[in-house]
Amino acid sequence: MFEEIYKKYFDTLYRISFLYMKNEADALDVVQDVFVKVLNGKAVYQGEEKLKAWLLVTASNSCKSRLKKWWNKKRSAYTEECEKRWNAQPAGERSEVLEAVLELEDKYRIPVYLYYYEGYSTKEIGELLSIRPSTIQTRLAKARKLLRLVLEEEQICTGY
Amino acid sequence: MKERFVKQKDLKQAFESIQAEGEKKEEIYKKLSQMENAGGQETGTEKGDKRYGRMLRRLAATAAALVALAIPATIYADEIQNFFKGILRHDEQVAEYVQQNVFEDSDGHLKMTVQELLSDQVVVRAVITYEAVDEEGAEWIRQFKEEDYQEGPEGARYGEYMDENNMPHSALSLTPIGYTNMTRGIRELKELRTDTTLAIQLVYEVDDPVELEQAYLYYPMTHEIFRQTTLSIEPNMEIREYQLIGDTNVNEYYDALYIRISDLSYIIYGKQKGLYEHRRYSTGGYAQRMLVSYEEHEKVLPDVTLHFNGKEDYNSNYGYALSPVMDQKGDIATESHHGADTLICGEVFDHGQFLENSEVTLSLESEALKGITINGHYFTLKAYE
């Protein structure tokens, strides 16, 4: 049972964690912590969709909590992995669009991921993030504008 | 010319490219499998979190599902008020600082009062009390468990609540309004528990208090998971800021410029020289890149001794340090920091003990501060006008 859940949701959890933490080491820490909770019987097993929602919310909350802790902020800011990522990653390895998405604030980045990749509706995202669906709609609209702006700034958007 | 729009397909591909290395995936699975076989032990990460996150307790889902009891309502006497006087106490000096009867609320079953508040803006301590107004309130108090409201090492759990900045918070917590790095926690003062009364201490501390003037207090009532109010956290004790006069070049990575000190905490600010750099995106996103390694950063923490008139020197062993000072938008806030851009050292007293009891230790006599030595450089002080 656990193996099945792990295989099925590892990538999903890694993606949302990475979108918050922006580095592999911290994202993997979060993923591991979420699966520890699953092992400890804290997950909701009332249907697959509910389990997925639980995993996403738990990972998302875990990331937010880590980001707000001063000691963790420093730790993640100062680690060499982080340093390497800043210096060595980008253009070649990450797509321009992903770079642009990562430049968005959390409040825009996460709804974009849940909406465009996970396929949740604005109502569902609202429930997942405890935010009004109308706010999600506004944030998605703003995110699209910002993405266009970033892509233009990076001279990627040349028009056609 | 038609503007290119970000296509859904591009976004999908972008997200699809976020992949952990296969090895790492396997590695974690092995670790978890071992845990599963061992019946669920802590991971190294959790242990580490516990070590660091002492004050950040866990909040379990706590839909205070109370059953209305068919017992006649009981009204409790006003004398109870006196029972809660003087919780945050250690000596006369503290008594002088503590602000009393800060806020009151009731839902007809419970009366919640912010009895006391002590703030130097860096460390803020409040004591709130619940008193039963009727039997339903008394039952709520009997059911109350502090662990239901404590935030854990992992912070937010299923059932936690998001504030307006979309940050998770416990249904019982005190949180500064504005951008800051902080730690916080709650602790019931169990020695004050009776069948009808309950006292809880809430504490938070921040790295840098700039522009923080208010805090949210989230608190539950009998039939509501949480209510929210705003408390002023204006300091109720003297805060002193002194320019450091001397050779400011105390380190190759930063100059020391000034100290902010109260009887509860001090922070030394400076100007960094190649310690980190910033990048601010047009979207509002913010990033900071350290230019020295983590190990190097640990090495360059300052060695600080505070010198007092008529009192022993104080040598600091603990310092949260070396972070940029920022305003509420996340921009470096040199203007509000007398030209400094970096917090180079700070210390909050009572750290670690402050949740354990309601005694407040005023370790510093900030008024008597006469000088500081940083990395062997002695500074005299000049108050800002």
Interface residues (C-beta under 8 A of the other chain):
Chain A: F2 E3 Y6 F10 D11 Y14 R15 F18 L19 E24 A27 L28 D29 V31 Q32 D33 F35 V36 K37 L39 N40 K42 V44 W54 V57 T58 N61 S62 K64 S65 R66 K68 K69 W70 W71 N72 K73 K74 R75 A77 Y78 T79 E80 C82 E83 W86 R94 S95 V97 L98 A100 V101 E103 L104 E105 D106 K107 Y108 V112 Y113 Y116 Y117 L129 S130 I131 R144 L146 L147 R148 L149 V150 L151 E153 C157 T158 G159 Y160
Chain B: M1 K2 E3 R4 F5 V6 Q8 D10 L11 K12 Q13 A14 F15 E16 S17 I18 Q19 A20 E21 K24 K25 I28 Y29 K31 L32 S33 M35 E36 G40 T43 T45 E46 Y52 G53 L56 E151 E154 G155 A156 R157 Y158 E160 Y161 M162 N166 M167 P168 N181 M182 T183 D207 Y276 Y281 S282 T283 G284 G285 A287 Q288 R289 M290 S293 Y294 H297 Y320 L322 S323
